[in-house]
């Protein structure tokens, strides 16, 4: 799943902004502080994908505000955190629906090109690893950005290219040569293994 960092930032700045950096400003875009909340927003997105419930994510954001930022917690803290988690979940649901369409397209391409074979397993989707205690916030944030947004350590986006996808196929009637891994890019099979 590809997540647009700018979309996460828009959610963070419009729904959460616990230290009110945006106060009296028109926009966060291009501001020197625009990445202030990235780590927290990416963490919430990761945990949504991993299946965490909204209450635990709201508690996480409230704890960040109270403990890490030293702002205490109020009913407003909880409301802003809940709005942020809800907006991130809604955004990711839209992305998941997009991923389902990609999978359907992959299945059609592969099964049309390989009569007698069926797609059985899509490319695995995994949650991001939890940071280790010895990892610094900066290195953890860089790893998360690289995983989610294709950005290197310098923050530049990786070269935009159509991603390749893997699917597992097997003969429709069973038996035969067994499962194969098919690699698809730009609507074409570019490789096969197995």
Secondary structure, DSSP 8 states (H G I E B T S, - for coil): ----HHHHHHHIIIII-TT-TTTT-S--TT-TTTTTTHHHHHHHHHHHHHT--HHHHHHHHHHIIIIIS-----HHHHHHHHHHHHHHHHHHHHHHHHHHHHHHHHHHHHHHHSTTEEEEEE----------TTS-HHHHHHHHHHHHH-B-TT--B-------EEEEEEETTS-TT--EEEEEETTEEEEEE-
